[in-house]
Amino acid sequence: MKIGIFGGTFNPVHIGHVRAAEAFVSELGLDRLFVLPNFLPPLKGKESAPAFDRLEMLKIAFFDFEKAIINDFELQKGDTSYTYKTLEYFKSIYPEDEIFLLIGDDNLLIFQKWVNTEYILKNCNLCVALRLGADITEVKSELEQKYNAKIIILSYNPTIISSTELRVCELRDKELCEYLPSGVYNYISEKGLYK
């Protein structure tokens, strides 16, 4: 089987995440896609909506996504979320399956700062969603040569929006609803998140 892993803070989850996940599944022919909110991201600020709320928003956003499975492994661990540990966990469950990891182009640019870069690149295929339109040619080539990495660039046309932009606006602007999956805006409003 082909297993996809899509981790992130998802603070909040938005349609850019969902569309990237759809492209990830369709372009690579994935059998399952595990979507994991992290507890504490190692290379980002620590402020985010509570873990439970981010998990619930993912369940809402991916409700009709047949191959997506929302997984709380990183939340259950309750500490800094390192991708290599998540990869070890999935490799222990699916030792014979091919694993693909989805990241954004912004993360590819800083990928060598990730803990256990070599382990990650030896144990999965790295799949990159072009969110920022960054020039990743040089970094991609360097990682492929240095680690014999398999790096795949998704060809879909991304939705350009970031969770940070949505939080900065505190979701006050009703027009921002169009960037949130159905039901997520209502959840945020009911819980009073991002105020």
C-alpha positions in Angstrom: 0.0 0.0 0.0 0.9 3.6 -0.4 0.6 5.6 2.8 0.6 9.4 3.0 1.5 11.4 6.1 0.4 15.1 6.3 1.4 16.8 9.5 1.1 20.4 10.6 -0.2 22.8 13.2 -3.4 23.3 11.3 -4.0 26.5 13.3 -6.7 26.7 11.8 -7.1 24.1 9.0 -8.1 25.8 5.7 -9.0 24.9 2.2 -5.4 25.2 1.1 -4.6 22.2 3.4 -7.6 20.2 2.0 -6.7 20.9 -1.6 -3.1 20.0 -1.1 -4.2 16.7 0.6 -6.5 16.0 -2.4 -3.7 16.5 -4.9 -1.4 14.4 -2.7 -3.8 11.5 -2.8 -4.7 11.7 -6.4 -1.3 12.5 -8.0 0.4 9.7 -6.0 -2.4 7.2 -5.9 -2.3 6.9 -2.1 -4.4 4.2 -0.4 -4.5 6.1 2.9 -3.7 9.6 4.1 -3.0 10.2 7.7 -3.5 13.8 8.8 -1.8 14.6 12.1 -2.0 17.9 14.0 1.2 18.4 16.0 1.4 19.2 19.7 4.4 21.6 19.7 6.0 22.4 16.4 9.8 22.5 16.7 10.4 25.4 14.3 7.4 27.6 15.0 6.0 29.7 17.8 4.2 27.9 20.6 0.9 29.9 20.4 -1.9 28.0 18.8 -5.5 26.9 19.5 -5.8 24.1 22.0 -4.9 20.7 20.6 -8.4 19.3 21.0 -9.9 22.1 19.0 -7.3 21.7 16.2 -8.1 18.0 16.1 -11.9 18.7 16.0 -11.5 21.2 13.2 -9.5 18.6 11.1 -12.3 16.1 11.7 -14.8 18.6 10.3 -12.6 19.7 7.4 -11.9 16.1 6.2 -15.3 14.6 7.1 -16.1 13.7 3.5 -12.5 12.9 2.4 -12.8 9.1 1.9 -9.1 8.2 2.2 -8.2 10.7 5.0 -7.8 9.4 8.5 -7.3 12.0 11.3 -4.7 10.7 13.7 -3.8 12.1 17.1 -0.4 10.3 17.6 1.5 13.5 18.0 -1.1 15.0 20.3 -1.1 11.9 22.5 2.7 12.1 22.9 2.3 15.6 24.4 5.7 17.0 23.6 7.6 18.6 20.7 6.5 16.9 17.5 9.4 15.6 15.5 8.7 14.2 12.0 11.2 11.4 12.4 9.4 10.0 15.5 6.1 10.1 13.6 7.7 8.3 10.7 9.2 5.6 13.1 5.7 5.1 14.5 4.1 4.6 11.0 6.9 2.4 9.8 6.4 0.1 12.8 2.7 -0.2 11.9 3.2 -0.4 8.1 6.6 -1.9 7.7 6.0 -3.2 4.1 4.2 -0.1 2.8 5.6 2.8 0.8 5.4 6.0 2.8 5.0 9.5 1.4 5.4 12.7 3.5 3.7 15.9 2.3 5.4 19.2 3.1 5.1 22.8 1.8 7.9 24.4 -0.3 8.6 26.7 2.7 9.5 23.6 4.7 11.7 22.2 2.0 13.8 25.3 2.1 14.6 24.7 5.8 14.4 20.9 5.7 18.1 20.4 6.7 17.2 22.1 10.0 14.8 19.3 10.8 15.9 16.7 13.4 17.2 13.5 11.8 16.9 14.7 8.2 18.8 11.7 6.9 16.5 9.2 8.6 13.4 11.0 7.2 14.7 11.0 3.6 15.9 7.4 3.8 12.5 6.1 5.0 10.0 8.0 3.0 9.3 9.8 -0.3 9.2 13.6 0.2 6.3 15.2 -1.6 6.3 19.0 -1.9 3.2 21.3 -2.4 4.2 24.6 -4.0 2.5 27.1 -1.7 4.7 30.2 -1.8 6.1 29.8 -5.3 9.6 29.7 -3.8 12.5 28.6 -6.0 13.3 25.2 -4.6 15.3 23.8 -7.5 18.7 24.2 -5.8 17.5 22.8 -2.4 15.8 19.9 -4.1 18.9 19.0 -6.1 21.1 19.3 -3.0 18.9 17.0 -0.9 18.7 14.4 -3.7 22.4 14.4 -4.2 23.4 14.5 -0.5 20.9 12.0 0.8 19.8 10.1 -2.4 16.3 11.5 -1.5 13.3 10.9 -3.6 11.5 14.3 -3.9 8.3 14.7 -5.8 6.7 18.1 -6.6 2.9 18.2 -6.8 1.7 19.6 -10.0 -1.7 21.0 -8.8 -2.5 24.8 -8.6 -2.4 25.6 -4.9 -4.7 27.9 -3.0 -2.6 30.7 -1.6 -3.7 31.3 2.0 -1.9 30.7 5.3 -3.2 29.9 8.7 -1.2 32.9 10.0 -3.1 35.3 7.7 -6.4 33.9 8.9 -5.3 34.3 12.6 -4.0 37.8 12.1 -7.4 38.9 10.8 -8.9 37.0 13.8 -11.4 35.7 11.2 -13.5 38.9 11.7 -13.9 39.3 8.0 -16.8 37.1 6.8 -15.1 36.9 3.4 -12.4 34.8 4.9 -15.0 32.1 5.4 -14.4 31.1 1.8 -10.9 29.9 2.9 -12.2 27.6 5.5 -13.8 24.2 5.0 -17.5 24.0 5.6 -18.3 23.9 9.3 -14.8 25.1 10.4 -15.8 28.8 10.6 -18.8 27.9 12.7 -16.7 25.8 15.1 -14.2 28.7 15.5 -17.0 31.2 16.2 -18.8 28.9 18.6 -15.6 28.2 20.6 -14.4 31.8 20.4 -11.0 30.9 19.0 -8.5 33.4 17.6 -9.9 36.4 19.4 
